[in-house]
C-alpha cells in the first residue's frame, strides 16, 4: 500500500479513509531491502536488517536477534499479544499469541478416478449411484493424510449427472465435512489437529473429478484453550493465497481473492476476539493481503506482459476488490477498539513496483560458467561454483567456501553484471551493487554476508529461477518489491488513529517517519522506555 495508491485504497475502503482524514497519516520510508520478511522484523524491533538478522525470505534466520516491541512491553509489566507473525523470536513470543507453526501438506492439483462407493455414514440421498475417489496429501513426498471424495447427484431431474462432492477424512458426514458444488466450488476441511486445507472443485463427470487442495499449515496458540476457542468460533487458520497455482493456470484471479479474503477475514476476527476478550495492552497483527494480491494484479504499464486496456481494467478491479476486503476486515476490528482511550496503528511497510521483465538466474549463471546443466537440460546444482539467495528485485551471491578468493569472486561478478544489458532496450537492468564497506554503510553487513555481493535491479526487472535457457523473458508476475528504498513505489505508509495518538503526536511535521520509527513511536504512546542505541526512534512525539 504505497502513498501513490492511497487514493484507490481510500476510495474502496471508507473506514480507512475516515481514519486517515480524522487522525495522523504519513508516508513511511522503507528499509533496505524493502521486502516482507525484513520489513516485518523491523516493525517488530525498530532495528535494521543487519541488527535483527532477517535479510530476505531465504536469509531469514528464523529467530530474530534483537528484542521486540512486545518483549519490551512485557518487561514493563504490560500484556502483549501477537497474531499471525511469521518469525520466531528470541526472546520468544509474548503471553498471548496465534501463529502458523508447521507445514502439514503441500498444495495439489489432481484429477482422480471415480469408482463404486462404499457406504458413507450420514450421506445425503443421491439420484445416481454414488461414486468415490481417494486423494493422499503429502509433505515433501511423505504421506500425511488421506481424503475420501464422494460424488453425488442431488438433483431429482431425471438426468444422471453428479453435481456435488463431499470430502472427509473418515467417510462420516457431519458438520466438518466439506461440501463442493458447481455453483459453490470452494470449501475448507480440517485434516489434522488445528490443521486445515482449502478445496476447490474444478471439474466433475461420471468417471473423474479434478480438485485443487491448498497447502495444509498447522496453527497454534499460546494456550490450548485459546486455540480451541478460535477453532470453534472461526475455524482453522486459512492458508495463504496460492500465487503459484494461479501462475500455473489452476486458479483464477477470483480464486486468489477468495483465498486472500478468507485469511484476512479470519485474522481480523481473531484480532478483534483477542482484543475484546483478553484485553492486552498491545496487540500486533499481520494481515498479508497486499503481499498476496498486488504482485499478481499490478498491471498498469503497457510494457508489461499481456498488457491491454481490457486486461489492465480487469486486474484493476481485482485490486479494488482487495481494498474492499481490507475495508471489511477493518469493519470487523475497529468497532472493538475504543479510539478515545486506545491507538490503532496501521502500517504498510513497503510497496510494489510494476514488473515487465524477469532475469533468469539459471541461464545467467550457466552462461557465466558458475553452473552446469545435465544431459536433460536441467541445472546441475550439485556442482555450482557459488551460492546465492534472491527475492524479487535483489539477490546475494557468495563464493563457495574455500574455492575462490572472495575479493576476486566479487570483482568477477561485478564485471559480469556491469556488462549485462537487456537486448530489448540495450540498457543495464542493474541499479546497485554493494559489498565490503558499502554493506556496513547500508546496514546489510553480517558475518553471513561479509564476503557476498548484493545486487539490486532497476524497477521493472525481477530475478527468477527457471529451467528456461533465456536470460530475459516477459514477466507473468506484475508486481515486485526489493528495489532501492528511494524508489517511489517502494514507499510505505502509516496511520496513527485514536485520541491518545492525536494528543501525543505533533501531527504536522516536515519529516516523514521511517518504518523503523513506527515501533519506537508505539512504545512512546504506551509510555515504554526505548533503547537509545536502536536505529528506529519515536517520530513526531510532543515534548
ABEGO torsion letter per residue (X at the ends): XBAAAAAAAAAABAAAAAAAAABBBBBBBBBOBBBAAAAAAAAAAGBBAAAAGBABAAABAGBBABBBAAAAAAAAGBBBBBBGBABBBOBBBBABBBBBABBABBBBBBBBBBBBBBBBBGBBBBABBBBBBBBBBBBGGBBABBBBBBBBBABBAGBBBBABBBBBAAGBBBAABBBBBAABABBBBBABBGBBBBBBBABBBAABBBBBBBBBBBBBBABAAAAAAAAAAAEBBBBBBBAAAAAAGABBAAAAAAAAAAAAAAAAAAAAAAAAAAGBABBBBBBAAAAAAAAAABBABAABBGBBAAAAAAAAAAAAAAAAAAAAAAAAAAAABBAAABBBBBBBABBBBBBABBBBAAAAAAAAGABBBBAAGBBBAAABABBBBBBEABBBBBBBBGABBAAAAAAAAAAAAAABBBAAAGBBABABBBBEAAAAAAGABBAAAAABBBBBBBBGBBBBBBABABABBBBABABBBGBBAABAAABBBBBBBEAAAAAABAGBBABBBBAAAAAAAAAAAAGBBBBAABABBBBGBBX
